[in-house]
């Protein structure tokens, strides 16, 4: 009730759409600031959580088909995400048969794929990255590639989750990040309507423009200032990227969270998350932030320039201490380079398997999302 009163009062002061010749941002700066505060407060109300979800990848004939959920070659991964402060764990695991079907031999010793099966941990400082790979036509048990990497950036470099919950890094489709770009002058607001209608709801609608492209956002100010839809169009290619938040639910004692999220990249590439279970009442246990392997594996730790003896269960919170039996230092020149994300996977696996599969769809998605920062900012 307090939120609705505050929003109504704000709109009463703000008035209607912007007239020609006016500066939309300067005229409605108070609403932009209010949106940012509301959006960030909503996210910060959820300081921990555990989720099980479906992660769906596919292609659509066009944006309309994507919005309607009409996907070609759709594959679904079993997803899990948990976070508590700097600690986080994520899993998106496809069936071995789907991994094999999506893999393609490029003919030069490398294999590319349209999907990524992976698990990862972070403690806010480092990342334990584990990717699973299958060769074309194998249909067998996937092989694991794994390593501890020296920053948390690898954990968040490929990060899909509604409103980027738990992610401390700014993202292209993050509303607060967008408003910061507007305030800094990196983007121009070209239209603004604080009383627009979208799907039978009153929303704040605004458009932006930069030298790279144009963006549109529809913000549900009464439900956490969550963008119900963001549309980005690049000038160079005219390609459209869209993000949709749907099935918004009020979490008792917390805030609002979309239980359905979808990204349509360059008109046709679709990624979708549907949350099946959510627990935001109890912090995840310490044991949650660990990965179990089918058999004991040794681990290379680039952050400390050491290798650890084999274990079956690995956690960044319980690594062997320096000087422990089996812990060995290695020279920097002898260490494998950190994996480029995305990067090529060779059939010849290195001693310390670090190869990250080439994600053709994610390459396009990453480029469009990061290039679209400017279009949406």
C-alpha positions as CSV (number, residue, x, y, z in Angstrom):
1,X,0.0,0.0,0.0
2,X,2.8,2.4,0.9
3,X,4.5,1.7,-2.5
4,X,1.3,2.4,-4.4
5,X,0.7,5.7,-2.6
6,X,4.3,6.7,-3.2
7,X,4.0,5.8,-6.9
8,X,0.8,7.7,-7.3
9,X,2.2,10.8,-5.6
10,X,5.3,10.6,-7.8
11,X,3.1,10.4,-11.0
12,X,0.9,13.2,-9.9
13,X,4.0,15.4,-9.7
14,X,5.5,14.1,-12.9
15,X,2.6,14.6,-15.2
16,X,2.2,12.9,-18.5
17,X,4.4,12.1,-21.5
18,X,7.1,14.5,-22.5
19,X,6.4,17.3,-25.0
20,X,8.5,17.9,-28.1
21,X,11.7,19.8,-27.3
22,X,11.8,18.9,-23.6
23,X,14.6,16.9,-22.1
24,X,12.9,13.8,-20.8
25,X,15.6,12.8,-18.3
26,X,15.9,16.3,-16.8
27,X,12.1,16.7,-16.5
28,X,11.6,13.3,-14.9
29,X,14.9,12.8,-13.1
30,X,13.1,12.1,-9.9
31,X,11.3,9.2,-11.4
32,X,14.5,7.7,-12.8
33,X,16.1,8.0,-9.4
34,X,13.1,6.5,-7.8
35,X,13.2,3.6,-10.3
36,X,16.8,2.9,-9.5
37,X,16.3,3.0,-5.7
38,X,13.2,0.7,-5.9
39,X,14.9,-1.7,-8.3
40,X,18.1,-2.0,-6.2
41,X,16.1,-2.2,-2.9
42,X,14.0,-5.0,-4.3
43,X,17.1,-7.0,-5.2
44,X,18.9,-6.3,-1.9
45,X,15.9,-7.6,0.0
46,X,16.9,-11.1,-1.2
47,X,20.3,-11.6,0.3
48,X,20.4,-15.4,-0.1
49,X,18.4,-18.1,-1.9
50,X,18.3,-21.5,-3.5
51,X,16.6,-22.3,-6.8
52,X,15.8,-25.2,-9.1
53,X,14.8,-24.3,-12.6
54,X,14.6,-25.4,-16.2
55,X,17.0,-23.8,-18.6
56,X,15.7,-24.0,-22.2
57,X,17.8,-23.2,-25.3
58,X,16.5,-23.1,-28.9
59,X,15.9,-21.1,-32.0
60,X,12.8,-19.3,-33.3
61,X,11.9,-18.2,-36.8
62,X,11.6,-14.6,-35.6
63,X,10.9,-12.5,-32.5
64,X,7.2,-13.2,-32.6
65,X,7.7,-16.9,-32.6
66,X,10.2,-16.6,-29.8
67,X,7.7,-14.6,-27.7
68,X,5.1,-17.3,-28.3
69,X,7.5,-20.0,-27.2
70,X,7.6,-21.6,-30.7
71,X,11.1,-23.0,-30.7
72,X,13.1,-25.2,-33.0
73,X,15.7,-27.7,-31.8
74,X,14.8,-26.8,-28.1
75,X,16.9,-28.5,-25.4
76,X,16.3,-28.3,-21.7
77,X,18.9,-28.4,-19.0
78,X,18.3,-29.1,-15.3
79,X,19.3,-25.9,-13.4
80,X,20.3,-25.2,-9.9
81,X,21.4,-21.8,-8.4
82,X,22.3,-20.9,-4.8
83,X,23.9,-17.8,-3.4
84,X,24.7,-16.3,0.0
85,X,26.8,-13.2,0.0
86,X,29.9,-13.8,-2.1
87,X,29.4,-17.5,-2.2
88,X,27.4,-19.0,-5.1
89,X,27.0,-22.2,-7.0
90,X,25.3,-22.8,-10.4
91,X,24.6,-25.9,-12.4
92,X,23.0,-26.1,-15.9
93,X,23.3,-29.7,-17.0
94,X,22.0,-31.1,-20.3
95,X,21.3,-34.7,-20.9
96,X,24.4,-36.5,-22.4
97,X,22.4,-37.4,-25.6
98,X,21.5,-33.7,-26.1
99,X,25.2,-32.8,-25.6
100,X,26.2,-35.3,-28.2
101,X,23.5,-34.2,-30.7
102,X,24.5,-30.5,-30.3
103,X,28.2,-31.1,-30.8
104,X,29.7,-30.6,-34.3
105,X,33.1,-31.5,-35.5
106,X,34.6,-28.5,-37.2
107,X,37.1,-30.6,-39.1
108,X,40.2,-28.9,-37.7
109,X,40.4,-30.9,-34.5
110,X,38.0,-28.8,-32.6
111,X,34.4,-29.4,-31.6
112,X,31.7,-26.7,-31.4
113,X,28.3,-26.9,-29.8
114,X,25.1,-24.8,-29.5
115,X,24.7,-25.6,-25.8
116,X,26.8,-25.4,-22.7
117,X,26.6,-27.9,-19.9
118,X,28.5,-26.6,-16.9
119,X,28.8,-26.3,-13.1
120,X,30.6,-23.6,-11.2
121,X,31.4,-22.2,-7.7
122,X,32.6,-18.8,-6.5
123,X,33.7,-17.5,-3.1
124,X,33.7,-13.9,-4.4
125,X,37.5,-14.1,-5.2
126,X,38.0,-17.2,-7.4
127,X,35.9,-19.5,-9.6
128,X,35.9,-23.3,-9.7
129,X,34.7,-24.0,-13.3
130,X,33.6,-27.4,-14.5
131,X,32.3,-28.0,-18.1
132,X,31.0,-31.2,-19.4
133,X,31.6,-32.3,-23.0
134,X,30.5,-35.0,-25.4
135,X,31.7,-35.8,-28.9
136,X,29.3,-35.9,-31.9
137,X,27.4,-39.2,-31.9
138,X,29.0,-40.5,-28.7
139,X,25.8,-40.5,-26.5
140,X,28.2,-41.6,-23.7
141,X,29.1,-40.3,-20.3
142,X,30.3,-36.7,-20.7
143,X,33.9,-35.8,-19.9
144,X,34.7,-33.2,-17.3
145,X,37.1,-30.3,-17.7
146,X,37.8,-28.3,-14.5
147,X,40.1,-25.8,-12.9
148,X,40.1,-23.1,-10.2
149,X,40.5,-19.7,-11.9
150,X,41.9,-16.5,-10.3
151,X,38.8,-14.2,-10.2
152,X,35.0,-14.4,-9.7
153,X,34.6,-12.9,-13.2
154,X,34.5,-16.4,-14.8
155,X,31.5,-17.3,-12.6
156,X,29.5,-14.3,-13.8
157,X,30.8,-14.1,-17.4
158,X,28.0,-16.4,-18.5
159,X,25.2,-15.7,-16.0
160,X,21.5,-16.0,-16.8
161,X,19.0,-15.5,-14.0
162,X,16.0,-13.2,-13.4
163,X,17.1,-9.7,-12.4
164,X,20.6,-11.0,-12.0
165,X,19.8,-11.9,-8.5
166,X,22.9,-12.4,-6.4
167,X,25.2,-11.1,-9.2
168,X,27.3,-8.1,-7.9
169,X,28.6,-7.3,-11.4
170,X,26.7,-4.7,-13.6
171,X,25.0,-6.3,-16.6
172,X,23.7,-4.9,-19.9
173,X,20.0,-5.5,-19.0
174,X,20.3,-4.3,-15.4
175,X,18.0,-1.3,-14.8
176,X,20.3,0.4,-12.3
177,X,23.2,0.1,-14.7
178,X,21.1,1.5,-17.5
179,X,20.0,4.5,-15.5
180,X,23.6,5.2,-14.5
181,X,24.5,5.4,-18.2
182,X,21.7,7.8,-18.8
183,X,22.7,10.0,-15.8
184,X,26.3,10.1,-17.0
185,X,25.3,11.3,-20.5
186,X,26.3,8.1,-22.3
187,X,22.8,7.7,-23.5
188,X,19.9,10.0,-24.4
189,X,16.3,9.5,-23.3
190,X,14.2,10.2,-26.4
191,X,10.7,9.5,-25.0
192,X,9.2,9.0,-21.6
193,X,5.7,8.1,-20.5
194,X,5.2,7.4,-16.7
195,X,1.6,6.2,-17.3
196,X,1.9,3.9,-20.2
197,X,-0.1,0.6,-20.4
198,X,1.5,-2.8,-20.9
199,X,-0.3,-6.1,-20.6
200,X,-3.1,-4.4,-18.7
201,X,-0.8,-2.8,-16.2
202,X,0.4,0.8,-15.7
203,X,4.1,1.0,-16.4
204,X,6.9,3.5,-16.9
205,X,7.9,3.4,-20.6
206,X,11.0,5.1,-21.9
207,X,13.2,4.9,-25.0
208,X,16.9,5.6,-25.3
209,X,19.4,6.3,-28.1
210,X,23.1,6.1,-28.5
211,X,25.4,5.9,-31.5
212,X,25.0,2.1,-31.5
213,X,21.3,1.8,-31.4
214,X,18.0,2.3,-29.6
215,X,16.3,0.7,-26.6
216,X,12.9,0.5,-25.0
217,X,12.0,-0.5,-21.5
218,X,8.6,-1.1,-19.8
219,X,9.1,-0.8,-16.0
220,X,6.6,-2.2,-13.4
221,X,7.2,0.4,-10.7
222,X,4.6,-1.2,-8.3
223,X,6.4,-4.6,-8.4
224,X,10.0,-3.9,-7.6
225,X,10.7,-1.6,-10.6
226,X,11.3,-4.8,-12.6
227,X,11.5,-4.4,-16.4
228,X,8.7,-6.5,-17.9
229,X,10.3,-6.1,-21.2
230,X,13.5,-4.6,-22.7
231,X,14.0,-4.2,-26.4
232,X,17.2,-3.3,-28.1
233,X,17.7,-2.6,-31.8
234,X,21.2,-2.0,-33.3
235,X,21.6,0.5,-36.0
236,X,24.2,-1.4,-37.9
237,X,22.3,-4.7,-38.5
238,X,18.8,-3.8,-37.3
239,X,18.9,-6.9,-35.1
240,X,16.5,-7.0,-32.2
241,X,17.4,-8.4,-28.7
242,X,14.7,-8.7,-26.1
243,X,14.5,-9.6,-22.5
244,X,11.2,-10.6,-20.9
245,X,10.5,-11.0,-17.2
246,X,7.2,-12.7,-16.5
247,X,5.3,-14.5,-13.7
248,X,6.3,-12.0,-11.1
249,X,5.7,-13.2,-7.6
250,X,5.9,-11.5,-4.2
251,X,8.3,-13.3,-1.8
252,X,6.9,-12.8,1.7
253,X,9.1,-10.6,3.7
254,X,11.4,-10.0,0.7
255,X,10.6,-8.5,-2.7
256,X,9.4,-9.4,-6.2
257,X,11.0,-12.0,-8.3
258,X,10.2,-13.1,-11.9
259,X,9.7,-16.9,-12.0
260,X,10.0,-16.8,-15.8
261,X,12.8,-15.1,-17.7
262,X,13.5,-15.1,-21.5
263,X,16.1,-13.6,-23.7
264,X,15.7,-13.5,-27.5
265,X,19.0,-12.6,-29.1
266,X,19.4,-11.2,-32.7
267,X,15.7,-12.0,-33.6
268,X,16.0,-15.8,-33.2
269,X,18.3,-17.2,-30.5
270,X,16.2,-18.0,-27.4
271,X,17.3,-18.8,-23.8
272,X,14.6,-19.2,-21.1
273,X,14.5,-19.9,-17.4
274,X,11.5,-21.3,-15.6
275,X,11.9,-21.4,-11.8
276,X,10.4,-24.6,-10.4
277,X,11.4,-24.3,-6.7
278,X,12.6,-21.3,-4.7
279,X,13.8,-21.0,-1.1
280,X,14.5,-17.5,0.1
281,X,13.7,-18.2,3.7
282,X,16.7,-20.2,4.7
283,X,20.4,-19.5,3.8
284,X,22.0,-22.3,1.9
285,X,24.2,-24.5,4.1
286,X,27.9,-24.4,3.8
287,X,27.8,-27.9,2.2
288,X,25.7,-26.5,-0.7
289,X,28.8,-24.7,-2.1
290,X,30.6,-27.8,-3.3
291,X,30.8,-29.9,-6.4
292,X,30.8,-33.7,-6.4
293,X,32.7,-35.5,-9.2
294,X,32.0,-39.1,-10.3
295,X,35.5,-40.1,-9.0
296,X,38.3,-38.3,-7.2
297,X,40.0,-35.7,-9.4
298,X,43.1,-33.5,-8.9
299,X,42.7,-29.8,-9.2
300,X,44.8,-27.0,-10.6
301,X,44.5,-23.7,-8.8
302,X,45.6,-20.7,-10.8
303,X,44.9,-18.3,-8.1
304,X,47.6,-19.9,-5.8
305,X,49.8,-21.5,-8.5
306,X,49.3,-24.9,-7.0
307,X,47.9,-28.3,-7.8
308,X,45.9,-30.3,-5.3
309,X,45.8,-34.1,-4.9
310,X,42.6,-35.9,-6.0
311,X,39.3,-35.5,-4.1
312,X,35.7,-36.4,-5.1
313,X,34.1,-33.4,-3.5
314,X,35.5,-29.9,-4.1
315,X,34.7,-26.7,-2.3
316,X,36.4,-23.3,-2.5
317,X,35.6,-23.0,1.2
318,X,37.6,-26.1,2.2
319,X,40.7,-26.2,0.0
320,X,43.9,-27.9,1.2
321,X,46.2,-25.6,3.1
322,X,49.6,-24.7,1.5
323,X,52.2,-27.3,2.6
324,X,49.6,-30.1,3.0
325,X,50.5,-33.5,1.7
326,X,50.2,-33.6,-2.1
327,X,49.9,-29.9,-2.6
328,X,52.5,-28.8,-5.1
329,X,53.6,-25.4,-6.4
330,X,54.1,-24.9,-10.1
331,X,55.9,-22.3,-12.2
332,X,53.8,-19.7,-14.0
333,X,55.3,-20.8,-17.3
334,X,54.2,-24.3,-16.7
335,X,50.6,-23.4,-15.9
336,X,47.8,-23.7,-18.5
337,X,46.3,-20.4,-19.6
338,X,42.9,-19.5,-18.2
339,X,40.1,-20.6,-20.6
340,X,38.7,-18.0,-22.9
341,X,35.0,-17.9,-22.6
342,X,34.0,-19.0,-25.1
343,X,37.0,-20.9,-26.3
344,X,37.8,-23.8,-28.5
345,X,37.7,-27.4,-27.3
346,X,40.3,-29.7,-28.9
347,X,39.9,-33.4,-29.2
348,X,43.3,-33.7,-27.6
349,X,42.6,-33.0,-23.9
350,X,45.5,-31.3,-22.0
351,X,46.9,-32.8,-18.8
352,X,44.9,-30.3,-16.7
353,X,41.6,-30.2,-18.7
354,X,40.6,-26.6,-18.9
355,X,39.0,-26.4,-22.3
356,X,35.7,-24.6,-22.4
357,X,33.4,-25.7,-25.2
358,X,32.7,-23.2,-28.0
359,X,29.2,-22.0,-27.5
360,X,28.1,-20.8,-30.9
361,X,24.8,-19.5,-29.7
362,X,26.3,-18.0,-26.6
363,X,28.9,-16.2,-28.6
364,X,26.1,-14.5,-30.5
365,X,24.2,-13.9,-27.3
366,X,27.2,-12.5,-25.5
367,X,28.1,-10.1,-28.3
368,X,24.6,-8.9,-28.7
369,X,24.0,-8.4,-24.9
370,X,27.3,-6.6,-24.4
371,X,27.0,-4.6,-27.5
372,X,23.5,-3.8,-26.5
373,X,24.6,-2.1,-23.3
374,X,25.0,1.0,-25.4
375,X,21.7,0.6,-27.2
376,X,19.8,0.1,-23.9
377,X,21.8,2.5,-21.8
